[in-house]
Amino acid sequence: MNGKSGHFPASSPLIIAHRGASVVAPENTLAAFSRAIKDGADGIEFDVRLSRDQVPVVIHDATLERTGLTNGLVGELTANELRMLDVGSWFDSRNPDSNSSYAGENLPTLEQVLELFKEQSSLLYLEMKPGPAVGGTRLAVEVLRYIRNYQMSDRVVVKSFDLSAIAEVKRIASGIRTAALFEPRLTRPFSTVRRMKMVDFAVQCAADEIALHHTLVSPRVIEKAKGAGLEIVVWTVDKPDWIQRARTLRIKAIITNDPATMLQNRDR
């Protein structure tokens, strides 16, 4: 396991902005990330996929319908074509009472995000989205190349639901912190035994952290994860009562859509 202790401020848990400050700005945009910085978040979480020309770009969905308001797949367009897309207007239409307009906000590349944060001290949780058409190896190689180029290896945690991709990151760059992601399954709910096995799976792919959907958190799972040397991250949490729960369970970080509100409750 990686021996680095992670990033703990004087107050805990860390508050990480889910796709940026996505409650007040369009997710996975430079506007949302900048707002998270302004609000004082300890870091951001964002999603990375590969464009047709193998450039890491920042978007959650494999399709462009929801945030790009157009048909097509992310992997079918080049990075330059993706950069031209308006990924802010959809947010305006869903938030007509907002004081700000985000029409014309562009889809960023990973390089643009790292450029934005290179002078900051923020922690970056980078979620790799390999997808069926793009293997984890290619995405891992490209992601790690940019992290190294920007000399931000000590500030980025690479996470994924694809645990083979996490293992690949560790194989290529053992010093990079990684997190194994887990979510509940509607078709086959997690039993206590299966919850405990999540920790085993995280250890098997050499992850440093385990990132759990909030419904999967239990004292037994947390205790086992701690015993295995894993730090715990919980997502996506917008209820302030999670602050005290996270402190009680010694959870490293909470990923939230509303970092400003969570910070107010943590630091008061």
C-alpha positions in Angstrom: 0.0 0.0 0.0 1.0 3.6 -0.6 2.4 5.0 2.7 1.3 8.6 2.1 -1.1 9.8 4.7 -3.3 11.9 2.5 -4.4 15.5 2.9 -6.0 16.4 6.2 -6.8 20.0 7.2 -7.1 21.1 10.8 -10.9 20.6 10.4 -12.3 17.4 9.1 -13.7 15.7 7.1 -12.4 17.2 3.8 -15.2 18.7 1.7 -14.8 17.8 -1.9 -17.0 19.4 -4.6 -18.8 16.8 -6.7 -18.2 17.7 -10.3 -17.4 21.2 -8.9 -20.0 23.3 -7.0 -22.6 21.6 -9.1 -25.6 22.8 -7.1 -24.9 26.4 -8.3 -23.0 25.9 -11.6 -23.0 23.4 -14.5 -21.2 20.2 -13.5 -17.7 19.4 -14.7 -17.1 22.9 -16.0 -14.4 25.4 -15.2 -17.1 27.6 -13.8 -18.2 24.9 -11.3 -14.6 24.3 -10.4 -13.8 28.0 -9.9 -16.9 28.4 -7.8 -15.8 25.5 -5.6 -12.4 27.2 -5.1 -14.3 30.5 -4.2 -16.5 28.6 -1.8 -13.4 27.2 0.0 -13.8 23.5 -0.9 -10.8 21.4 0.0 -10.9 19.9 -3.4 -13.0 18.9 -6.4 -14.2 15.6 -8.0 -14.6 15.3 -11.7 -14.9 12.7 -14.5 -12.6 12.0 -17.4 -13.2 10.2 -20.7 -11.2 10.0 -23.9 -12.1 11.9 -27.0 -11.9 10.3 -30.5 -8.3 11.5 -30.8 -7.4 10.1 -27.3 -7.4 13.4 -25.4 -8.7 13.3 -21.8 -11.8 15.5 -21.6 -14.0 16.2 -18.5 -17.6 15.0 -18.7 -19.6 12.4 -16.8 -21.9 10.9 -19.4 -20.8 8.8 -22.4 -23.4 10.6 -24.4 -23.8 14.4 -25.1 -27.5 14.5 -24.7 -27.9 15.7 -21.1 -25.2 18.4 -20.7 -24.4 19.1 -24.3 -28.0 19.1 -25.6 -26.9 17.3 -28.7 -26.8 13.7 -30.0 -23.7 11.6 -30.2 -21.1 10.0 -28.0 -18.1 11.7 -26.4 -15.8 9.1 -28.0 -17.0 10.0 -31.5 -15.8 13.6 -31.5 -12.3 15.1 -31.3 -11.2 17.2 -28.4 -11.4 20.3 -30.5 -15.0 19.4 -31.5 -15.9 18.7 -27.9 -14.4 22.0 -26.7 -16.8 23.9 -28.9 -19.9 22.4 -27.2 -22.1 24.5 -24.9 -22.4 22.6 -21.7 -23.9 25.4 -19.7 -27.2 26.1 -21.3 -28.8 22.9 -20.0 -28.1 24.2 -16.4 -29.8 27.5 -17.1 -32.9 25.8 -18.4 -33.1 23.7 -15.2 -32.4 26.7 -12.9 -34.5 29.6 -14.4 -34.3 31.5 -11.1 -30.5 31.6 -11.0 -28.8 35.0 -10.9 -26.1 33.7 -13.3 -26.2 32.5 -16.8 -23.8 29.8 -18.0 -24.8 29.7 -21.7 -21.6 29.1 -23.7 -19.7 27.4 -21.0 -17.4 25.0 -22.8 -16.5 21.4 -22.2 -13.0 21.4 -20.6 -10.1 19.1 -21.2 -8.1 17.5 -18.4 -5.3 19.8 -19.2 -7.5 22.9 -18.7 -8.5 21.7 -15.3 -5.0 21.0 -14.2 -4.0 24.4 -15.5 -6.7 26.0 -13.4 -5.5 24.2 -10.2 -1.8 24.3 -10.7 -1.4 27.3 -8.4 -4.0 26.0 -5.9 -3.5 23.6 -3.0 -6.8 21.8 -3.7 -7.0 18.0 -3.8 -8.3 16.6 -7.1 -10.4 13.4 -7.2 -10.2 12.3 -10.8 -12.7 9.6 -11.8 -11.7 7.6 -14.9 -14.5 6.5 -17.1 -13.0 4.0 -19.5 -16.3 2.8 -21.1 -16.7 -0.3 -23.2 -15.0 1.1 -26.3 -12.0 2.4 -24.5 -9.9 0.2 -22.2 -8.7 1.3 -18.8 -5.0 1.0 -20.0 -5.2 3.7 -22.6 -7.1 6.1 -20.4 -4.8 5.5 -17.5 -1.7 6.2 -19.7 -3.1 9.5 -20.9 -4.3 10.6 -17.5 -1.0 9.8 -15.8 0.9 11.6 -18.5 -0.9 14.9 -17.8 -0.6 14.5 -14.1 3.1 14.0 -14.4 3.5 16.9 -16.9 1.8 19.2 -14.3 3.8 17.8 -11.4 0.6 17.2 -9.5 1.1 13.6 -8.5 0.9 14.5 -4.8 -2.5 16.2 -5.2 -4.5 13.9 -7.4 -6.4 10.8 -6.3 -7.4 8.6 -9.3 -10.6 6.7 -8.8 -12.8 4.4 -10.8 -15.6 1.8 -10.6 -13.4 -0.2 -13.1 -11.0 -1.8 -10.6 -8.8 -3.2 -13.4 -8.2 0.4 -14.4 -7.1 1.2 -10.8 -4.8 -1.7 -10.8 -3.4 -0.4 -14.1 -2.7 3.0 -12.7 -0.8 1.4 -9.8 1.2 -0.8 -12.3 2.2 2.2 -14.3 2.8 4.7 -11.4 2.8 3.1 -8.0 3.1 6.4 -6.2 -0.2 7.8 -7.4 -3.0 7.6 -4.9 -6.0 5.6 -6.0 -9.5 5.0 -4.8 -11.8 2.0 -5.5 -15.4 3.2 -6.2 -18.5 1.3 -5.1 -22.2 2.0 -5.6 -25.3 0.1 -4.6 -27.0 -2.1 -7.2 -30.7 -2.0 -7.6 -30.9 -5.5 -9.1 -28.8 -7.1 -6.4 -28.7 -5.1 -3.2 -25.5 -5.4 -1.1 -25.7 -7.9 1.7 -23.5 -7.4 4.8 -21.2 -10.1 3.4 -20.9 -8.4 0.0 -20.3 -5.0 1.7 -17.4 -6.5 3.6 -16.0 -8.0 0.3 -15.8 -4.5 -1.1 -12.8 -3.9 1.1 -11.1 -7.1 -0.2 -11.7 -5.9 -3.8 -10.2 -2.5 -3.0 -7.1 -4.1 -1.5 -6.7 -6.5 -4.4 -6.4 -3.6 -6.9 -3.9 -1.9 -4.6 -6.1 1.1 -3.9 -5.2 3.5 -1.2 -8.7 4.6 -0.5 -12.2 3.2 -0.8 -15.0 5.6 -2.1 -18.4 4.4 -1.0 -21.9 5.6 -1.9 -23.4 6.9 1.3 -25.9 4.0 1.5 -23.0 1.5 1.7 -21.4 3.0 4.8 -21.6 1.0 8.0 -19.3 0.9 11.1 -18.3 -2.7 10.2 -17.2 -1.8 6.7 -15.4 1.3 7.9 -13.6 -0.7 10.6 -12.5 -3.4 8.1 -11.3 -0.7 5.6 -9.3 1.0 8.3 -7.8 -2.3 9.3 -6.7 -2.8 5.7 -5.0 0.5 5.6 -7.6 2.2 3.4 -8.9 5.8 3.9 -12.6 6.3 3.4 -14.4 8.7 1.1 -18.2 9.0 1.0 -20.3 10.3 -1.9 -22.6 12.1 -2.8 -23.7 13.7 0.5 -25.6 17.0 0.8 -27.0 16.6 4.3 -25.0 18.5 7.0 -25.7 15.8 9.6 -23.1 13.7 7.7 -20.4 16.0 9.1 -20.6 14.6 12.6 -21.1 11.1 11.3 -17.9 11.4 9.2 -16.0 12.6 12.3 -17.3 9.8 14.4 -16.3 7.2 11.8 -13.0 8.9 10.9 -14.0 9.3 7.3 -11.4 11.2 5.3 -13.6 13.1 2.9 -17.2 13.8 1.9 -18.0 14.5 -1.8 -20.9 16.9 -2.1 -22.8 18.9 -4.7 -23.1 21.8 -2.2 -19.7 22.5 -0.8 -20.6 25.9 0.6 -23.4 24.6 2.8 -21.3 21.7 4.0 -18.3 23.9 4.8 -20.5 26.3 6.8 -21.7 23.4 8.9 -18.3 21.8 9.3 -16.4 25.0 10.3 -19.0 26.8 12.5 
